[in-house]
C-alpha cells in the first residue's frame, strides 16, 4: 500500500440522470485508488422514498439490494429521505437534496486526505473543490454528461466516466472480450485528423487503469494509452469532421487488425458535439496507413451481479432541488442493466 489516502464521494442520482446509469462502483473504487492508494472514505449519497417503500415491495427490495452491493464494495451509503410537496397548481413533487450532505462531509473528512474524488457533474460543487484544494487535497472529478465547465476547470483532474475502462459497461456482441483486446469495443477521443483528400486520423483510448494516466502520449514508456488509426468513412455518416480533434467528442469503436496494424472500426459518437444535418461527402481510402501494434491485454473478469427491476410505475423523484411530477408512464421506464445498478429509473431534467 502507498502513503496516499483517498476519499470518494458519489452523487448517485446525478450520475444516473446524466449518462452514468449502470456505472460499476467497484471500477470507480479501483480508479480512485490507482497506485495502491488507501481508500479511507467511500461515500455514496442516495435518495430513498420511504412512502413508496411502504407500498411497493419491488422498489423496497431493489433499493436494499443495491445498497447492500455498495456496502460489499466498501461504500458507506448515506440515505436522504425524499420529501413530498404540492406546488401552486396542485401537482405533487419530491425532493431529496444530497448536495449539502456531500459537501459538508467532504470538507470535514478531508483533513488527512491526499486525494479526493467527487463523482458528480454538478457545478454547485465548485466552491467545495476550491476549499478542498486550499486544505492541501488534490481534487479529481468523474462524471459523464451535462458536466459543469466551471467544475472541469477547477478540478486538478477531470476524467469523463465514458473513458475509464469498464466503468460503464459497453453493449458488445462479444462481451467476453476484455477492453483493449482485438475485437473489443472501447471509448476514446480523436487526437489528430487530416482534412485533406484522404481524411484520416487517430483515436486515443485508455487501455488500463494506471497511476500514470498523465502520460497521455502513447509513445511514452509506461503510458496506459493506446492510439489507433481510423478513416473518415468509419465515422457516423452525419458527423461533422471539421470539429475534430476535439476532446469533448467521445467515440465508441471496435478494435480491428487492418493491413497496416490496429485500427478503429464501427465508430459511434456517444457524447459531445459533432452531428450535422448533411452526411459526409465521399472520400477516398488511403492506400497505406500508419502502423500501431495491437493490444495484448488479458481477459479480466468482472463481478457478476443480479438484475434489479424497478416497479412498473414509480413516483418520480430526484436528489436535487429541481421539481419533478408524479405519474411517469410505465412504458417509459427502462430496465436496469446486469451490473451494479443505480436506484430505480428517475426522470431526467
N, C-alpha and C positions, 0 to 999 in steps of 0.2 A: 504494500500500500504506500501511496505517496503522502506527503505532508500537506496536500491541498484539500481543504474542507469545502464541501459543496452543499448548497441548498437549492431545492427546486420547488417552485410554486406554480401550480397549474390551474388556470381558469377553464374548467372543463367545458362549460357551456359555450364560452366564447370560441373555443377551438371547434366544437361540434357544429356550431352555427356557421362557421367560416372556413369550410373546406377540410376540416380535420376529423370528420365523422368516421369512426373506425380506427383512430390512431392507436398504436400499440404502446402502452405505458412502460412496458419492460424495455423497449428500444429507446424510449425517451430517457429513462434512467441510465442506460448504457452510454448514450451520447453525453449526458450531463456529467457522468463520472469517467469519461475517457481519460486515459493515462493513469488508471488505477486510483483516481481521486476518491475521497471518503464521502459517502452520502450521509451527511449529518441530519439534514431535514429534507423530507419529501412530502409536500403537502398538496392535496388535490381538493379543490373547492367545488362543491356541487349544490344544486338546488333540489330540495325534496318537498314534494307536495303531500303533506300529511293528510289533508282532507281526501285527496284522491286515493291514497293508500288504504284508507279505511273501507272504501267501497270497491276497489279494484285490486283483486288478488294478483293478477298478472303483473301489473305495474309494481306492486309492493315487492313481489318475489324477484323480479328482474332487477330492480334497484338494489336490493340487498345482495344479490349475487354479484352485481357489478362492483359494489363497494367491497365485497369480500375479496374479489380478484385484485382490486387496487391494493388492499392490505397485504395480499400474498406477495406483491411486488415491492413491499416496504413502504407504501404511501400511507400517510395519515389522512383520513377522509374527514373533511370539515363540511358538515351539512348546514345549509342555510334554508330554513323552512320558508316555503312560498307563502306569501301573504296575499289575500284576495281583496280587491277593491271594486267599487262600482263608479263609473265615470258619470258625467253630467247627462249622457244620453241613455243611461241605464245599462250599459254594457259592462260585463264583469271581466276583470283582467287580473293577472297575477304577477307579482314581482318577488325576486329573490336576489337582491344585490349583494354579490360577494366581494366587490371591489375594495370596500373599506377593510374587511377582514383580511384579505390577502395583503394589502398594502401595509397595514399595521404589523402583521406577523412578519413580513419580510424585513421591516425596519428594526423591530425589536429582537429578532432572532439572528441578525447578521453580524453581531459583534465579533464572533470568532470565525466567520466565513471568509474564504478567499475568493470564491466564485459563487454567484447567484444566477440561476437560470429562471427567467419568467416565461412561462408558456402562455402567451396571450398576444393579441394584436391591438389591444385597447390603448388608445392614446392617452387615456386618463392616468396611465402609469408613468408618464414621462418624468414627473417630479419625483416619483419613487425611485426611478433609475438614477437620477441625479443625486438623491440623498444617499443611496447605497454606494455610489461611486465616491462621494465625499467621505464615507466611512472606510474607504480603502478596498471595497469589493470590486471585482471585475464582474460586469453585468452582461449577460447574454440573453437574447430574445429568440424564441422559436414560435412561429405562427405560420398560417397557411394563406388564407385570403383576407382581403379588407384590412390590411395591416397599416397602422398609422405611420406616415412618413416621418413624423417627428420622433416616434418611438424608435424607428430604424436608425435614424441619425444619432440619437442619444446613446444607444447601446454600444458596448465595446465590441460586440459581435451580434449581427443578425443573420440567422440561417433560416431559409424557408424550409418548413417541415416536409415539403414535397421532395426536397433534395437529399434528405437523410436516408440512407439505405434502410429499407424495410420499416420505417416509421409509419408510413401509411401504405398498407399492402396494395399491390398492383393486381388488377384483374387480368390474369395472363392465361392463355391456352396451355401453357406449360408451367404450372405453379411450382413444381418441384425443382425447377432450375433456379439456382441461387442468384441473387442480384450481382450483376457484373460478369457472369459466366456467358459464354457464347450461347445465343438463343434466348437469353433472358431479356426482360424489358426493364429499363432503368429511366431515371429522370435527370435532366441536366439543362444547361443553358448554352446558347451559341456564343462562342468567344471570338469567332472570326468568320467573315463571309465576303466573298468576291462577287461584286455585282456585274461583272463583265459578261461576255457571251457564254462562258462556261457555267457561271453561277453555282459555286460550291462553297462549302465552309466546314467548320469543325464544331462539334459539341463536346463540352466538358461535363463529366459527371463524377460524383464522389463514389469511389469503388468500395470503400470501407470506412467505418468509424475509427478515427485515429486522433491522437493528440497533436498530430502535425497538419491539422486542417488549414493552417496558414500557408502551407506550401502549395499554392494554387497552380503553379506551373508544373504540369505533369512530367516535365523533363527533369525536375529536381529529384535528387536522391531522397528516397523516403516519402515522396509525395503520395498521398492517398487518392489522388485524382487520376483519371484517365481521359484521353482525348481521342475522339473518333471522327472520321471523315463523313460528310453527307453531301448529297447533291440536291439542288433545289426541287427537283422533280419528286423527291421523297417527302417534301413538306406538304401540309394540307393545301388543297387547291385554292383556298380563299385566304391564304396567309400573305401579308404584305412584307416582302423581303427587304424593303427599304429601311425598316426599323431595326434590323439586326446588324451587328451584335447588340444584344440588349439583355441584361441580366434579370430584368423583370418578366421577360417572357420565358416560361418554363415549359419544356417539352418532355414528352414521354416517348421512348423509342426502343426498338428492338436492336440488339447487338448481333450482327451477322458477319461472317467472314467473306469478304469480296476477293476479287482477283489481286488486289494490292494490300490486303490487310483487313483489320476490323473496321466495320462501317455501321452507320445508323440507318435503319430502315423503318418503314411503317410509323413515321413520325406524327405525333399528335400534339397540338398545343393544349395544355391543361390549365394554365394560369397566366395572366398578364396580357398585355396588348399584342396585336398582330393581325387580327382578322380584318379583311377588307371586303368591299362589295363585289368586286370583279375578280375572277380567277386569274392565276398567273399565266402569262403568255408562254408558248412552248419554248423550251431551251434545249440546247444540245448537251449530250452527255460527254464528259471529258474522257479521252482515251486512256488516261492514266491518272491515278490518284495517289496522294502521299500514303506511305505505309505506316500503320500503327499496330504494334504487337497485340494479339488477342489476350484477354484476361484468362487467368487460370484459377480464379477464386474458387475455393472448395464449397461444396454444398453445406449450408448452415441451417440446421433445423430450427424451427420456431415453436413457441408454446402452442399447444392445441387447446382451444378454449371454446366453451359452449356458445351457441347462438341464443341470444336473449331477445324475445319478440315482444314488442310493446302491445298494450291493449288496443282494441280496434279504434277507439275514438277518444284519445286523451285530451283533457283540457290543456290548451297551450299556455305554457309559462316559460320564462327565461330568466337568467341571472343577470339582468341589467335593469336600468330604470326605464327602458322603452316599454310601452304598454302593448299588450297582446290581447287578442279577442278570443272568446270562447266559441267552440263549435267547429274545429278543424274536421273536414270530411275524412272518413276512414280511407277513402280511395287515394288520398294524398300522403298517407303515412308510409314511409319507407321501412322496409325490414332491415335491421342492422346486419352488418357482415359478421362472418365467423371468426372474429378477432376480438381483442379486448374492446367491448362496445361502450360508447358513451351512454348517457341516460336516454330513455325513450325519446323518439324524434320530437324536436321542438321547432316551431315556426321560425323562419328566417325573417330578419328585418330588412 
